[in-house]
Amino acid sequence: MSRQVNIAQAPAVVSFGRIHGGVHANIISDEVTLEGTIRAFDQDMRVQIQESLKLMVQNIAESFGTTAEISIRPVNPVTVNDPELVTRMRPTLEAVAGSENVFESELILGTEDFSNFAMQVPGMYAFMGVTGTHRDPAEAAVNHSAYFQVDEETFVPAMHMMTRLALDYLASSQ
């Protein structure tokens, strides 16, 4: 994508995580399917990437004397926290988790259906560690890894956090 969009403006990536084709290693398949994701922080950049990808697929197929189809399904919009809501709820987060444990993360290229809700009403997406106190979070497997594990001891603090956020939000809205 670095040749198609200005990734100095904002990060963007196209990843193919699933490739299906062929029945044997020495037989050239008549059909191959690739499935992947387009990730970008800017919606206009996403559209530009989609158009560039369509053109590349068409041109690569034509250069080999064949055809290709590309189908791009709409995905969730970029998840953006409402700054006023974050400022309003930060004291609650700090009171429950400790100020040393509350920080704004770097930009993340993940997609989340929560973003659809946050486009309708002010939203705040927060991460809470689930590795437990007996493991080093730096050595824990990341989300979507086959080795990812949630330590159930984190459920109670997570529910406490969510309950306090809801109660404090409602109390400050009156």
ChimeraX attribute file (.defattr): number of C-alpha atoms within 10 A of each C-alpha:
attribute: neighborCount
match mode: 1-to-1
recipient: residues
	/A:1	14
	/A:2	10
	/A:3	7
	/A:4	12
	/A:5	16
	/A:6	12
	/A:7	14
	/A:8	8
	/A:9	10
	/A:10	12
	/A:11	18
	/A:12	20
	/A:13	14
	/A:14	14
	/A:15	11
	/A:16	10
	/A:17	9
	/A:18	9
	/A:19	10
	/A:20	11
	/A:21	12
	/A:22	13
	/A:23	9
	/A:24	8
	/A:25	7
	/A:26	7
	/A:27	8
	/A:28	11
	/A:29	12
	/A:30	7
	/A:31	9
	/A:32	11
	/A:33	12
	/A:34	12
	/A:35	13
	/A:36	12
	/A:37	15
	/A:38	20
	/A:39	22
	/A:40	23
	/A:41	20
	/A:42	15
	/A:43	12
	/A:44	10
	/A:45	20
	/A:46	18
	/A:47	13
	/A:48	13
	/A:49	21
	/A:50	17
	/A:51	13
	/A:52	16
	/A:53	18
	/A:54	15
	/A:55	13
	/A:56	12
	/A:57	14
	/A:58	16
	/A:59	15
	/A:60	13
	/A:61	14
	/A:62	12
	/A:63	9
	/A:64	8
	/A:65	8
	/A:66	10
	/A:67	12
	/A:68	14
	/A:69	9
	/A:70	14
	/A:71	8
	/A:72	13
	/A:73	7
	/A:74	6
	/A:75	13
	/A:76	13
	/A:77	20
	/A:78	22
	/A:79	23
	/A:80	16
	/A:81	16
	/A:82	16
	/A:83	11
	/A:84	11
	/A:85	13
	/A:86	17
	/A:87	10
	/A:88	14
	/A:89	17
	/A:90	14
	/A:91	16
	/A:92	20
	/A:93	20
	/A:94	15
	/A:95	12
	/A:96	17
	/A:97	16
	/A:98	11
	/A:99	13
	/A:100	7
	/A:101	11
	/A:102	17
	/A:103	12
	/A:104	8
	/A:105	8
	/A:106	6
	/A:107	11
	/A:108	12
	/A:109	15
	/A:110	13
	/A:111	17
	/A:112	13
	/A:113	12
	/A:114	16
	/A:115	18
	/A:116	15
	/A:117	11
	/A:118	18
	/A:119	15
	/A:120	8
	/A:121	9
	/A:122	14
	/A:123	20
	/A:124	17
	/A:125	13
	/A:126	12
	/A:127	10
	/A:128	13
	/A:129	13
	/A:130	19
	/A:131	20
	/A:132	14
	/A:133	11
	/A:134	7
	/A:135	11
	/A:136	9
	/A:137	13
	/A:138	8
	/A:139	8
	/A:140	14
	/A:141	14
	/A:142	12
	/A:143	10
	/A:144	8
	/A:145	8
	/A:146	8
	/A:147	9
	/A:148	13
	/A:149	14
	/A:150	14
	/A:151	14
	/A:152	10
	/A:153	12
	/A:154	15
	/A:155	14
	/A:156	10
	/A:157	15
	/A:158	17
	/A:159	11
	/A:160	13
	/A:161	18
	/A:162	15
	/A:163	12
	/A:164	17
	/A:165	18
	/A:166	13
	/A:167	12
	/A:168	15
	/A:169	15
	/A:170	10
	/A:171	9
	/A:172	9
	/A:173	7
	/A:174	5
